[in-house]
Amino acid sequence: MSDTEAVLFANDAFYVAFANCDYDAMEDIWAKTGPVTCVHPGWRHLSGRDVVMESWQSILNHPDSENMQIRNPEAALFGDFAMVICYELLPPNAAVATNCFARMEGAWKMVHHQATLTTHPDAANDQLTPRLRLN
């Protein structure tokens, strides 16, 4: 598996954990050391693993991710750092997300997630290539 494929796989694992409300899987996806940050739509900036994981525990306890689709993920790698930009479609809303990963002990671990609601017309366009349909 190439590094790009491994990063996209880690990105997919994040969304599968989210869709399945699987806190244990979500916790495993995030880096256990180093700086960890997150910005959920409409939330303030969260910094620190404990605070970020508390936010995910709260979100996963109140799921609304039915029928979420992930489209057009694009991975960019910079040595042991990678980012994925993708669209999150949860009708009637769409968000553009930035997910950042660091290679730690041979595995790609999430160090940052930010999702921002978008009105960009391409977000809901059927022309976007589905990567992951979570329903």
C-alpha positions as CSV (number, residue, x, y, z in Angstrom):
1,M,0.0,0.0,0.0
2,S,1.4,3.4,-0.9
3,D,1.6,6.2,1.6
4,T,-1.2,8.0,-0.2
5,E,-3.4,5.0,-0.1
6,A,-2.6,4.5,3.6
7,V,-3.6,8.1,4.4
8,L,-6.8,7.8,2.5
9,F,-7.5,4.6,4.4
10,A,-6.9,6.4,7.7
11,N,-9.3,9.1,6.5
12,D,-11.9,6.5,5.7
13,A,-11.5,4.9,9.1
14,F,-12.2,8.2,10.7
15,Y,-15.5,8.6,8.9
16,V,-16.4,4.9,9.5
17,A,-15.9,5.5,13.3
18,F,-17.9,8.7,13.1
19,A,-20.8,7.0,11.2
20,N,-20.8,4.0,13.5
21,C,-20.6,6.1,16.7
22,D,-17.6,4.0,17.6
23,Y,-15.8,6.0,20.3
24,D,-13.1,3.3,20.8
25,A,-12.3,3.3,17.0
26,M,-12.3,7.2,17.1
27,E,-10.0,7.2,20.0
28,D,-7.6,4.9,18.2
29,I,-7.5,7.1,15.1
30,W,-6.3,10.2,16.9
31,A,-2.7,10.7,17.9
32,K,-1.9,9.9,21.5
33,T,1.1,12.2,21.7
34,G,1.9,15.6,20.2
35,P,-0.4,18.5,19.5
36,V,-4.0,17.6,18.6
37,T,-6.6,20.1,17.5
38,C,-10.2,20.1,16.1
39,V,-12.7,22.7,14.9
40,H,-16.2,21.3,14.5
41,P,-18.7,23.4,12.5
42,G,-19.9,26.3,14.7
43,W,-17.6,25.4,17.6
44,R,-14.6,27.2,19.0
45,H,-11.1,25.8,18.4
46,L,-10.3,22.8,20.5
47,S,-6.7,22.1,21.5
48,G,-5.3,19.1,23.4
49,R,-6.2,15.4,23.1
50,D,-8.4,15.2,26.2
51,V,-10.5,18.1,25.1
52,V,-10.8,16.9,21.5
53,M,-11.7,13.4,22.6
54,E,-14.4,14.7,25.0
55,S,-15.9,16.6,22.0
56,W,-16.0,13.4,20.0
57,Q,-17.6,11.5,22.9
58,S,-20.3,14.1,23.1
59,I,-20.9,14.1,19.3
60,L,-21.0,10.3,19.1
61,N,-23.5,10.1,21.9
62,H,-25.9,12.3,19.9
63,P,-25.5,10.8,16.4
64,D,-26.8,12.6,13.3
65,S,-24.4,11.1,10.7
66,E,-27.0,8.8,9.0
67,N,-26.5,8.7,5.2
68,M,-23.3,10.8,5.3
69,Q,-21.3,10.6,2.1
70,I,-17.6,11.5,1.8
71,R,-16.6,12.7,-1.7
72,N,-13.5,13.8,-3.6
73,P,-10.8,13.2,-1.0
74,E,-7.5,14.6,-2.1
75,A,-4.4,13.7,-0.1
76,A,-1.2,15.7,0.0
77,L,1.8,14.2,1.7
78,F,4.8,16.1,3.1
79,G,7.2,13.5,4.6
80,D,5.6,12.2,7.8
81,F,2.7,14.7,7.6
82,A,-0.3,14.4,5.4
83,M,-3.6,16.3,4.9
84,V,-6.8,15.2,3.2
85,I,-9.4,17.7,1.9
86,C,-12.8,16.2,1.2
87,Y,-16.5,17.0,1.1
88,E,-18.9,15.7,3.8
89,L,-22.4,15.5,2.5
90,L,-25.2,15.1,5.1
91,P,-28.3,16.4,3.3
92,P,-29.3,19.1,3.3
93,N,-25.9,20.3,4.5
94,A,-22.5,20.0,3.0
95,A,-19.1,20.7,4.6
96,V,-15.6,20.9,3.3
97,A,-13.2,19.2,5.7
98,T,-9.5,19.2,6.3
99,N,-8.1,16.2,8.1
100,C,-4.4,16.2,9.0
101,F,-2.4,13.1,9.8
102,A,1.1,12.4,11.2
103,R,3.0,9.2,10.7
104,M,3.7,7.9,14.2
105,E,5.3,4.5,14.8
106,G,4.5,3.4,11.3
107,A,0.8,4.4,11.4
108,W,-1.0,7.5,10.2
109,K,-2.7,9.2,13.1
110,M,-5.1,12.1,13.0
111,V,-3.8,15.3,14.5
112,H,-6.3,17.8,13.2
113,H,-9.9,17.8,11.9
114,Q,-11.8,20.9,10.7
115,A,-15.1,20.9,9.0
116,T,-16.8,24.1,7.6
117,L,-20.2,24.3,6.2
118,T,-20.1,25.3,2.5
119,T,-22.6,26.5,0.0
120,H,-20.1,25.8,-2.8
121,P,-22.3,24.4,-5.6
122,D,-19.9,21.5,-6.3
123,A,-20.5,20.1,-2.8
124,A,-23.9,18.7,-3.7
125,N,-23.0,18.0,-7.3
126,D,-23.5,14.4,-8.4
127,Q,-20.4,14.8,-10.5
128,L,-18.3,14.5,-7.4
129,T,-16.8,11.1,-7.0
130,P,-18.2,9.2,-4.0
131,R,-15.4,7.8,-1.8
132,L,-17.4,6.6,1.1
133,R,-21.1,6.3,1.6
134,L,-22.0,5.8,5.2
135,N,-25.5,4.5,5.5
